[in-house]
């Protein structure tokens, strides 16, 4: 989760062009927020790629 936390200030500051999330199909406890402390950020889903074994890569771009 450290890379997600380090991306949060850049996302809030409008300095990220694209955000890629790798989604793995498993359940691990109660979980944590992906981007803790971030205010609402509007994103558009730009691309979805299935890489196998249920793993999906989601590419988001900030709404301009």
C-alpha positions, 0 to 999 in steps of 0.5 A: 500500500505504500505506493498508493499512499505516495501517489495520493498527494500527486493525485490531489494536486492534479499532477498524475496523468494516469492511475493504474490499479491491479485488482487481485481476487482475494479477501484479506481481513477488514482492509484499509482505504486505498488512498487514506485522507484523500478528498474526493477525486473524479476519475474516468475509467480509461482502460481495463486489462485482464491479465489472467487468474482473475487479476484485472488492471484498471487504468484511470485518468483524472477528469479534466 
